[in-house]
Structure formats: structure tokens, C-alpha cells
Amino acid sequence: MWLFVFQRLSLEFLWHIFFFPLWWYTGGVIHMLTVSKRLLARGNVILAPGLWLRNLFVPMFGQVDWQGRIVSFFMRLINAIIRGIILFLWLIVIFIFFLVWILAPAGVTLMLVRSFR
């Protein structure tokens, strides 16, 4: 009985070791893409540069005179530009995390091979 259990555990362990790269570059990449998409969507919800651009010509604080409209226009324009830049930087960070996900097994394998030299 114990021999059967040991054999089964050994085969499962070897299966997981050999299946890991296949999962990492198929299901893992798909999972990472969905996580990246969700992170980008969440960043867009938090920063919302499109909302600031959509309300570009709406006066802030009910200031309907021309001075209030000018100040509101430039404040919203600057706010939308800065938020757009921050969202673009967030996209770059997400892309770097995705590249690290792709290159991590190759880097670990390379370090493992170099350590045995």
C-alpha cells in the first residue's frame, strides 16, 4: 500500500515538474493577460482621464461667467493631461510585470545552469 502511494506521489511530482513550463506559457500567460487587463481597467477607473476630457467645457463650482469657464477649462485640461500621463506610466509598469512573468522561468533556468558550472 505504501509503495503504491509513494509511486503515485512520485509520478504526480514529476508530472507537475514537467507540466509547469507548459502551464506557465499557456494558461499562466492567459491568466496574466486577464490580470493585466483588469489592472489597466482599474487604473482607468481610478484616474479617469476620459471623464475629465468629457467634462472639459462644463464650468466648475457653478461658475458660469467667462473667467470661471476659462479657469475650469484649463484646470480640467491640465488634470486630464497629467492623469493620462500617469495612466500611460501605469501601462508601462503593467507591461514590465508581464515581461517579467514571461522571462522569469528562462532567467531561473539560466541562473540554475550557471550555478552548476
HELIX and SHEET records of a PDB file:
HELIX    1   1 TRP A    2  TYR A   25  1                                  24    
HELIX    2   2 GLY A   27  LEU A   47  1                                  21    
HELIX    3   3 PRO A   49  ARG A   54  1                                   6    
HELIX    4   4 MET A   60  GLY A   62  5                                   3    
HELIX    5   5 TRP A   66  SER A  115  1                                  50    
END                                                                             
